[in-house]
Amino acid sequence: MLTKRIIACLDVDGGRVVKGVQFTNLRDAGDPAELAKAHAASGADEIVLLDISATHQKRATLLDTVRRTARELFIPFTVGGGIRTLEEASAVFAAGADKISINSAALANPDLIPQIASRFGSQAVVVAIDAKRRADMSGWDAFTKGGRVPAGRDTIEWAIEAEARGAGEILLTSMDRDGTGAGFDCELTRGVAKAVRIPVIASGGAGGASHFVEVFREGQADAALAASIFHYGLHHLGDLKQELGIAGIPVRWPC
């Protein structure tokens, strides 16, 4: 049985890691390179760094931050935010990323997915989807520009298209649960996981070990990503993996 991955996320704004609730009310959480090193040492399987203001500010990813962080890591490192072209993706890979995450740019130009995949391989292309449940509860809409603007796309349909175009993974964030600690949206995650064959990373809402167990069992996620519960010392990654192991969830144990 394939092991389930635990991914620590660094939301970066102005070169500092920040965290908020439902994409707002951001507060400082520390230096990205230092936090990445600490999370890796405590048992994270991967690190994701998202430059959350790059797209909104219409600028490129902060490559110096990527370089500093990459130097501290010996586990897979994904970078997203502000990557709009093949050339910008190439620069992020050159700075030390193993994978890149694209969201708004992929929605605006879906051909970007196969362009990057053909150069670097599908395994290096993560399509991030910020999803919000519709008011009539009929499904979830995808949002763009850091969750600020509805993209006019159904989340599940977009995930299917992203896979067909060459995405190697889907990073699925529930905007409704983001930063709340109320648990992952297992219904959303399961809906996407059943619709695609590539790995789905669940994001948004982690508040404790039980939420990870739920999203792996009920949400059928291949990986789960969290930020706040790791940044502020609410849950040590090693302890989390121990609890997952007790629950029968296969995980990679820290060395």
JOPEKA-V933675 format. One record per backbone hydrogen bond with DSSP energy under -1.0 kcal/mol. NH is the residue of the N-H (numbers start at 0). CO is the residue of the C=O. E is the energy in kcal/mol with one decimal. If there is no record, write none. Layout:
# JOPEKA-V933675
nh=NH co=CO e=E
nh=NH co=CO e=E
This chain:
# JOPEKA-V933675
nh=3 co=249 e=-3.6
nh=4 co=221 e=-1.6
nh=6 co=223 e=-2.7
nh=7 co=45 e=-2.0
nh=8 co=225 e=-2.7
nh=9 co=47 e=-3.5
nh=11 co=49 e=-3.2
nh=12 co=15 e=-2.9
nh=15 co=12 e=-1.2
nh=16 co=29 e=-3.0
nh=17 co=10 e=-3.5
nh=18 co=26 e=-1.9
nh=20 co=23 e=-2.3
nh=21 co=177 e=-2.5
nh=23 co=20 e=-1.4
nh=26 co=18 e=-1.8
nh=28 co=16 e=-3.6
nh=34 co=30 e=-2.5
nh=35 co=31 e=-2.7
nh=36 co=32 e=-2.1
nh=37 co=33 e=-2.1
nh=38 co=34 e=-2.8
nh=39 co=35 e=-2.4
nh=40 co=36 e=-2.1
nh=41 co=37 e=-1.6
nh=43 co=38 e=-2.4
nh=44 co=5 e=-2.5
nh=45 co=5 e=-1.0
nh=46 co=75 e=-2.2
nh=47 co=7 e=-2.4
nh=48 co=77 e=-3.1
nh=49 co=9 e=-2.8
nh=50 co=79 e=-3.1
nh=51 co=11 e=-1.3
nh=51 co=49 e=-1.5
nh=53 co=50 e=-1.1
nh=56 co=52 e=-2.4
nh=57 co=54 e=-1.1
nh=58 co=53 e=-2.5
nh=62 co=60 e=-1.4
nh=65 co=61 e=-1.7
nh=66 co=62 e=-2.7
nh=67 co=63 e=-2.4
nh=68 co=64 e=-2.1
nh=69 co=65 e=-2.9
nh=70 co=66 e=-1.9
nh=71 co=68 e=-1.5
nh=72 co=69 e=-1.6
nh=77 co=46 e=-2.8
nh=78 co=98 e=-1.8
nh=79 co=48 e=-2.5
nh=88 co=84 e=-2.1
nh=89 co=85 e=-2.5
nh=90 co=86 e=-1.9
nh=91 co=87 e=-1.8
nh=92 co=88 e=-2.4
nh=93 co=89 e=-2.4
nh=94 co=90 e=-1.3
nh=95 co=92 e=-1.5
nh=96 co=91 e=-1.8
nh=97 co=76 e=-3.1
nh=98 co=76 e=-1.7
nh=99 co=123 e=-2.7
nh=100 co=78 e=-2.7
nh=101 co=125 e=-2.5
nh=106 co=102 e=-1.9
nh=107 co=103 e=-2.3
nh=108 co=104 e=-2.3
nh=111 co=108 e=-2.5
nh=112 co=109 e=-1.3
nh=114 co=110 e=-1.7
nh=115 co=111 e=-2.3
nh=116 co=112 e=-2.5
nh=117 co=113 e=-2.4
nh=119 co=115 e=-2.9
nh=120 co=116 e=-2.3
nh=123 co=120 e=-1.7
nh=124 co=121 e=-2.1
nh=125 co=99 e=-2.9
nh=126 co=168 e=-2.4
nh=127 co=101 e=-2.3
nh=128 co=170 e=-3.0
nh=130 co=172 e=-3.0
nh=131 co=140 e=-2.3
nh=133 co=138 e=-2.8
nh=136 co=133 e=-1.9
nh=140 co=131 e=-2.9
nh=141 co=152 e=-2.8
nh=142 co=129 e=-2.7
nh=143 co=148 e=-3.8
nh=147 co=143 e=-1.1
nh=148 co=143 e=-2.3
nh=150 co=141 e=-2.9
nh=154 co=139 e=-2.7
nh=157 co=153 e=-2.5
nh=158 co=154 e=-2.3
nh=159 co=155 e=-2.1
nh=160 co=156 e=-2.0
nh=161 co=157 e=-2.8
nh=162 co=158 e=-2.1
nh=163 co=159 e=-2.1
nh=164 co=160 e=-1.9
nh=165 co=162 e=-1.4
nh=166 co=161 e=-2.4
nh=167 co=124 e=-2.7
nh=168 co=124 e=-1.2
nh=169 co=198 e=-2.2
nh=170 co=126 e=-2.1
nh=171 co=200 e=-2.8
nh=172 co=128 e=-2.8
nh=173 co=202 e=-2.3
nh=174 co=130 e=-3.1
nh=177 co=173 e=-1.4
nh=179 co=176 e=-2.4
nh=182 co=204 e=-3.5
nh=185 co=183 e=-1.4
nh=188 co=184 e=-2.4
nh=189 co=185 e=-2.7
nh=190 co=186 e=-2.0
nh=191 co=187 e=-1.9
nh=192 co=188 e=-2.9
nh=193 co=189 e=-2.3
nh=195 co=191 e=-1.3
nh=200 co=169 e=-3.4
nh=201 co=222 e=-2.7
nh=202 co=171 e=-1.9
nh=210 co=207 e=-1.0
nh=212 co=208 e=-2.1
nh=213 co=209 e=-2.3
nh=214 co=210 e=-2.2
nh=215 co=211 e=-1.9
nh=216 co=212 e=-2.4
nh=217 co=213 e=-2.6
nh=218 co=213 e=-1.5
nh=220 co=214 e=-2.2
nh=221 co=199 e=-2.2
nh=222 co=199 e=-1.5
nh=223 co=4 e=-2.3
nh=224 co=201 e=-3.2
nh=225 co=6 e=-2.1
nh=229 co=226 e=-1.4
nh=230 co=226 e=-2.7
nh=231 co=227 e=-2.2
nh=232 co=229 e=-1.3
nh=234 co=228 e=-1.6
nh=239 co=235 e=-2.4
nh=240 co=236 e=-2.5
nh=241 co=237 e=-1.9
nh=242 co=238 e=-2.1
nh=243 co=239 e=-2.2
nh=244 co=240 e=-2.6
nh=245 co=241 e=-2.1
nh=246 co=242 e=-1.5
nh=247 co=244 e=-1.5
nh=248 co=243 e=-2.8
